[in-house]
Amino acid sequence: MDVYPGVTDGDPAKHQERHYYLLSELQTLVKDLPSSFQQRLSYNTLGDLALALIDGTVYEIVQGLLDIQHLTEKNLYNQRQKLHSELQALKQDLLRKHKDALQTCKSHNLTLLKSNQQAELEALEIRVREEQRIMDKKIVAEMDQKVIDQQNTLEKAGVPGFFITTNPQELTMQMNLLELILKLQQKESQY
C-alpha cells in the first residue's frame, strides 16, 4: 500500500517533488520555533529530515512512541493516585483510632495519650512523605528511560538530530524536531 499516492520507489520525479514539498513545509514550520533553535536547524538538517519523512514510516514510529508515552504516563499517574489514596486511608484510620482512644481515655492518662498520638501521627507523616518521594523518583526514572528509548528508536530509524543524550539543550532540540514532525503529519493528514 502506498502511503502517499504517486510516490513510489520507481518514480524519482515524484520522490524529488515530495522531498521539496516536505523541505518547504519544514522551513515554514521552523519559523515558529525560537530563533536560537532556528539557527541550529541548518538547510542540510531539514533536508535530511524531509528525506526521512518521505515514505511516512517516521510518522508511524513517532505516533507509536507517543501512544506508548501516553499509556506510560497514565499508568504512572494511576499508580501515584493509588498510593496517595492508600496513604490517605492509613491516615484516616489512624485519626479514627486516636479519636476512639481519646473518648475512652481516663483523664489522668490524657496528656500521655495525646503525646503518643502526636508521635504516631508524625511518624505516619514521615512515612507518607518518604513513600511519595520514592514513588516520584520511580516515576522520574521511568520517564527518563522512556526518553532514552524514544531517542534510541528514532536514531535507529535514521531521523536526523536524534541520539541518546541527557543534555538539556539537545533534549529541547529533539522536542522541537518532534514538534515539527507532528505538525507536518497533522497538516498532511488534513489532505
N, C-alpha and C positions, 0 to 999 in steps of 0.2 A: 504494500500500500504506500502510495506516495503522499507524505505528509503535506507537502506543498506542491499542488498541481503545476505541471510544466517544468519542474526542476528535477531532472533525472541525471544519473551519472553519465549518461551518453550525450548530454546536451550542454557543452561547455558555455555556449552563449547564455542560456538560461541560468546556469550556475553563476556566471560572472555578473549577470544582471541582478540576481538575488544578493550576491555579495555587495555590490554597490548600494543596493537598496538598504540592506542591513547596516552598512557602514554609515550611510547618510542619516538613517534613523538614530543610530547610536550617537553620532556627532550632535544631533539636535537634542537628544536626551541629556547628554553630558553638560549642556549649558545650564541645566537646573541644579547641578552639583556645586558645592563651594569651590571657589576659584583655586584653592590650594590643591584640590583633587583633580580639577580640570587640567592643571599643569602637569600632573603626574600621568595622565592618560594620553599618551602620545598617539599620533595617527597610526603608527605601526601596531600599537597595542589594540586600538579599536579595530583595525583591520584584521588582526588575528582573532579577536573576539567575534567579529562578524563571520569569519570563516568557520569558527567553532559552532556558530548558531545555524548555519545553512540548512542542515537536514532536520532540525527540530529535536534531536536527541538530548541536547543540553537542557532544553526547556523541560523535557520529561524528567531528567535527572534532578533538576532544581525543584520541580514540583514534588517529586518523591521525597527529597530531603526536607522540604518544607512540611509535608504531611507527617513525616517521622518526627520532626521537631515539635510540631503542634501536639501530637499524641504524647510525646515525652513530657512536654510542659504541662499538659492536662493531668497526666499520671502523677507527676511530682507535686502539682498543686493539690490533687486529691489526697495524696499521702500526707502532705503537711496539714491539710484541713482535718484529716482523721486524727493525726497526732494531737492537734490543738483541741479537738473535741474530747479525746480521751483524757488529756491533762486537765481540761476544764471540769470534766466529770469527777476526776480524782479530788480536785479542789472542793467541788460542791459536796462530795461525800464527807470530806474532812470537816468542812464547816458545819454540816448537819450533825456529825458525830460530836463536834465541840458544843453545839447548841444543846444537844441531848444531855451531854455530861454536865453542862452548866445548870440545867434545870434540876438535876438530881444531886448536885453537889452540896455538901454541908458548908455553912458559911465560914467556918474556921479553915477549910481547905481551899476556899475560893481563890486566894492570891496565888497559891502554888499551882492550882489547876490552870488559871489564866496564863501564868508564866510558861507552863509546859505546852499549853496550846499555842502560844505565840511562837515558841521554839519549833513546834511541829509545822506550823504554817510557814515559817521562814525556811525550814528545811525543804518543804514541798516547793516553795517558790524557787529556790536554788535548783532543785531537780528539774522543774519546768523549764527554766532558762537554759540549763545545760542540755536537756533533750532537744529543745528547739534549736540551740546553737549547733548541735551535732547534725540535726536534720538539715539545717540551712547549709552547712558545709558539704553534706552529701549532695544536695541539690546543685550547688555551685560546681562541685567536681563532676557531676553527671552532665551538666550543661557544657562545661569546658570540654568534656570528652566528645559531646555531640559536635561541637565546633571543629575539633580535630578530625572527626570522622567526615564531616562535610568538606573540609579543606582537602583531605586526602582523596575523597571521591571526585571532587571537581578537578583536582590536579591530575589524577589518573585519566579523567575524561578529556584532558587536553585544554581545559579552559584557562586562558592566559590570566595571570595575576593570582592564581590560587596555588598555595603551598602551605605546609604546616608552619604556623607561626603563632607566637603569643604577643608580638609587638603591636601595641595599640594602634599605631598609625597604619600598619599593614592590615590589621583587622578591619579598621574603618574603610580602607581602600577596598577590601574584599566585600564588605557590606554594600558599598556604593556600586561595585560591579554587579552584585546580586540584584540590587535595586534596578539597575539598567536592564538586566536580563528580564526581570519580572515585568517591568513597564513595557518593554518591547514585546514580550509574549502576550501581555494583555492587549496591546494595540493590535497585534496580528490576529488575535482570537476574535476581534470585533469584525473582521472582514469575512 
